[in-house]
Every structure is written in structure tokens, then in C-alpha cells.
Amino acid sequence: MTAALQHRGPDAGGIEIVSGPLTLALGHRRLSIIDLSPAGAQPMLSSSGRFLITFNGEIYNFAELREELKGAGFRFRGGSDTEVLLAAVEHWGLSGALGRCAGMFAFALWDKQEKKLFLARDRMGEKPLYYGKAGRDFVFGSELKALREHTSFRRSVNPNALELFLALGYIPAPLTIFSEAQKLLPGHLLEVSENGTFGEAKPYWNLAKVAQAGIENPLAPEEAEAAIEKALRLTLRQQLVSDVPLGCFLSGGIDSSLIASMLQEELGSRKLRTFSIGFGDGGFDESNYAREVSKAIGTEHTELRATAAQALELVPQLPRLFDEPFADVSQLPTLLLARLARPFVTVALSGDGGDEVFAGYNRYLFLEKARRIPDFAAPLLSFASSLAALGAFRSIENAIGLPQIEEKLRKLGAVASAGSEAEAYWALAAQGVHQPLPYPPAERVASGFFGVSALQLRDQLLYLPDDVLVKVDRSAMASSLETRAPFLDHRIVELAWRLPLSLRTGGGRGKLMLRKMLHKRVNAALWERPKAGFTPPVGEWLRGGLRDWAEELLSEHSLKETALPGAGLVRKEWLRVGTAGGGGALRLWPALMAQAWLKSEL
């Protein structure tokens, strides 16, 4: 099981076995970041010998905690954050230690005194943690491929998870594609008894309560920017700590440009290494913006000009890399970007989380626009979407530079006719040809929120941890690269929820606070443009280099072989997309990824 995760930790490995009436085995693969010496090796035993841990991630404020613990009488053998975490658990207890730690992490902690195993995951879900049953054994790991190595693990497909995936393009926690495995929810703690039985995971940090408290205690507009900047500077200083080379992803957009510019300010005369990727097609290539931002802030920039061939070579590997169906098409450029950066750095900071935390997605603006549309207009938008699907507006798309007009019209009509906040969100969240139904675990938490806040909370509960962060973690760790996301430090998230709506969206724009901060550093002409995302030209690929691959997966024979839900609808959509003028290729990607994964399991 540990060997299956060697890509996550190529530097060293360790296994500890605790014998008793039942056997406990903890495994670890090490990517050395802090304290490269053997003193940082894992699994690690606490100084008293009571606790044994296998830990993945970073405790960013470990230096401050270390000094506090030294004052309480603790002595340290090495300089790792893992040793500090163990001492914190010894001193404050597990709940107390989790409350004090700022970071991204997933860990398993064995308490020899209580004879209990504890699994914990960071607040926003940056690091993954899977668990389940394999015969009579309780198993867990950072990726599903570790669980699959256990000879008694049953790989039976969870039909509910597959249905949700086909609509959303990702599988929401706690579900996985396998009936016998679950994802530990972000900000949760799971207690496992000595005989391997476990109950429901419990939250040690509650995002909905954080959001509600922030909304009820807003920052004054005149103090908000200074408060966000101060908190972000502290976070960046802590995330710059590394005993290995460190850099930053730079797309040229608002989020990464702000992170890179503030990092360069922190580094002073030392140049920050930045990395970007672009495709040959100018309509999908924004790497020139990254290049200009790099010049403006003075970083040492490396750029990869990716070809369709490079991306297409990755497609057959996606089921193995992601373990379960996963359909965020930006997984391809993200994988290539990680491969580009890894020869130069071991750690890369990014702007991930900026859209969810500071309200940057177009769907937040969509909601405001849709609410102004009269009821009678919703069917007209649906009709216009149907015309767009037939290529009726292709010349307009090209002339005004507005891609995916069919999808925008379809979603605008769906939101205009939605009867509730939940219906509006799920209409906007749909990625596949299947229409999603509200997901009860998320709705139980988010039902009391309204407007943009309701969409943001659902994104932070679902789309962020189960799509964005899955994409980044698997893509980076496939190349043994650690990524860090400053915007997802829980102290930033808590502060951002205190921003009045007027500092989140307004005037047809989102992320108003981040825009204000970046405007002081980088000329707005370099980053003030319509949001484009990290989306490769999938339609062209499906009608070109990927056509044979897609036809084989979506043939009537293949669809029958895998019994894909809604196969008839998928086949019909493929016949439309496969024609020269057909649009909507992105909506087919979940079906293609599901088919590729199911075929790999046969």
C-alpha cells in the first residue's frame, strides 16, 4: 500500500507495526520539505512514546508553536513540523492541537494509551484522505490506489457516486467511486477503535458556522483591505518556509498575480521563480499575460508552450493518475505545468481558492443577472441555447471573443427559472450532459444561506475540495511536487467571510478586494480582462487528435459494455459534438472520463 504512493514521497519510506490482540500498521512515503535529516523520518513517535503518527502536509505556523512548546518544557530532536505537531498533541490534546495548527494536512494518529486511531484532514481539504473496509480490516491512505493494494478491498462501483459524477464532473465527499471507501470530509476527525470499528466523522472546524459568524460580524469597509493584507502577508511568510527550492505558478490572472507579486515583495532582492503554461492556439492561450506580469514584478519566469500532442499523451493515463473518474479538463494543463516546474522546485505556491474565497466565479454574477430576468424570458433563453448548440451563433462567438455561448445561455435560462437558491446553484454547477440533483449533505449545511454567499458556501464545501483541490493535488504529486494555496489558510477564509458583499462582487465584477490589492502593484491593463479559466481547446481535440479515442469510448458497443447511465443521451451528444459545427464538447468530458475509468476496471 505504501509503495503505491511512492510518487507522493520519493525521498524515503517507513513502516511501523504495532502488535497486540489486533495489528496496526502505519506506512509513510516522504517528500522531504522541512528538516531533510533522518530526524524528520516517519512514522514518528512522540517524545513520551504515547503517540505514533504518519503525516502528510505542512503545519505553517510550526515555528511559533515550537517556541510556545519550548516554553512549556518540551525539547526537540529535529526541526520538523511533524515533531511539533506530536508535541502539541501531547500538551494540548488532539482537539486543542488541531485548533492551534494552521496548515494543510492529512494524518493518522495512534494513541497507545487509549488504543484508538484518529484520522484528521485539514479545514479546507487541501490534502486527501480515504478510508474504508477491506474484508475485516480497516484501511486508509492518501489516494485510493493505496486501498486497492489490499487483497481484500472490493472494487464494487457506487452507483450514486457515478450518477453524481456524470452531472458534476467530480464525486462529492464523503462518497468515492467505490462502495467500500469514503473520503474524510475537510475539517473532520474520525475515531477508530482498536477492533477497526468507526462511527461518523465529527467536525473540529465548521465552515458554515465560520461563514455565518463572518456575515454577522462584517469588517468596516475602511479597515477591510488592511486586515486582509496583514493576514495574507503573515500567511505568505509562513508558507515561504522550506528547506528545498520554492516557486510559484503564475497564470497572469488576478489570484496568481497577487500571490506572486506579494511573494516577490517578501523576497526582496532574491528573485521568485514563476511558471506558466500556454497552448499554441491564441484563443486559449493566456501565457503572454503571465509573461508580462512576471516582467512587471521582476520574477524569474519559465514558460512551457504545450502542444496538443503533449496533452493528448496524458489522456490514457488519467484513470490511473486520479484513481476514480475525474473530469475537470484543466487537469491536463495542470499536469503539464507540474511537470514543467518540478525540475526547478519542490514546492510551488498558487492562487487556488481565490475564486471561491473572494467570489470570483462568473456564476456569482450570473445569479445577480438571472434574478433580473422576467419569468417569460427563461424559455426564450433555452431556445437560444438550442440554436447555439447547432452552431447558429458560431460567427458571433468568434467575432466578439465570447466562447461557450451555448453553455452560458443554457445556464442563464436554468438559473432564471430556478425556484430556490439550491436549484440555482445546481443548475450552475452542472458540467455534464446529465442534470444534477441537489446533494443532501451539502444542502443540510448550506440551506440557511442566500444570494452570492449561498453559492460561495456550496463551492467551498463541494467544488473546491472535490474538484479544484483534487486536480491540483493529484497533478502536482504525480510529479512529486508540493503545492501550497495561501488563500486557503483558514485565517484568510475566516476573514474573507467578514467582507461585506460590496467588497466581494459589484459592478459586474467579482473579487473586488483582490482587485484593489493587485491594482496597487501591477498595471491593471495586464490583468483586467474577462475571466477565461485554464481550459484547453477540448472541442478541437475531440474533432482531431482525440476523435478515435472518443469514438471508441462512446460507441454503442462500449456504452452497452459499461452500462453507463444515460448512455443514449451521451451517444446523441457525441454525434452532435463530433460534427464540424457542433459545440458543447466540455459537457461530454465527464462521460468520456467515466467511460475511460470504467473500461480500465473491466
Secondary structure as UniProt FT lines:
FT   HELIX           3..8
FT   STRAND          12..18
FT   STRAND          24..30
FT   HELIX           38..40
FT   STRAND          44..45
FT   TURN            47..48
FT   STRAND          51..59
FT   TURN            60..61
FT   HELIX           62..71
FT   TURN            72..73
FT   HELIX           81..100
FT   STRAND          103..111
FT   TURN            112..115
FT   STRAND          116..121
FT   STRAND          130..134
FT   TURN            135..136
FT   STRAND          137..141
FT   HELIX           144..148
FT   TURN            151..152
FT   HELIX           159..168
FT   TURN            173..174
FT   TURN            179..180
FT   STRAND          181..183
FT   TURN            186..187
FT   STRAND          188..193
FT   TURN            194..195
FT   STRAND          202..203
FT   HELIX           207..216
FT   HELIX           221..239
FT   STRAND          246..249
FT   HELIX           254..267
FT   TURN            268..269
FT   STRAND          273..279
FT   HELIX           282..284
FT   HELIX           287..297
FT   STRAND          300..306
FT   HELIX           308..314
FT   HELIX           315..317
FT   HELIX           318..322
FT   TURN            329..330
FT   HELIX           331..341
FT   TURN            342..344
FT   STRAND          347..349
FT   TURN            352..353
FT   HELIX           354..358
FT   HELIX           362..370
FT   TURN            371..372
FT   TURN            375..376
FT   HELIX           377..389
FT   TURN            390..393
FT   HELIX           394..400
FT   HELIX           405..416
FT   HELIX           421..429
FT   HELIX           440..446
FT   TURN            447..448
FT   HELIX           451..458
FT   HELIX           459..468
FT   HELIX           469..477
FT   TURN            478..480
FT   STRAND          482..484
FT   HELIX           486..488
FT   HELIX           490..496
FT   TURN            497..498
FT   HELIX           501..503
FT   TURN            507..508
FT   HELIX           512..519
FT   TURN            520..521
FT   HELIX           524..526
FT   HELIX           538..542
FT   TURN            543..546
FT   HELIX           547..553
FT   HELIX           556..562
FT   TURN            565..566
FT   HELIX           567..577
FT   TURN            580..581
FT   HELIX           585..601
//
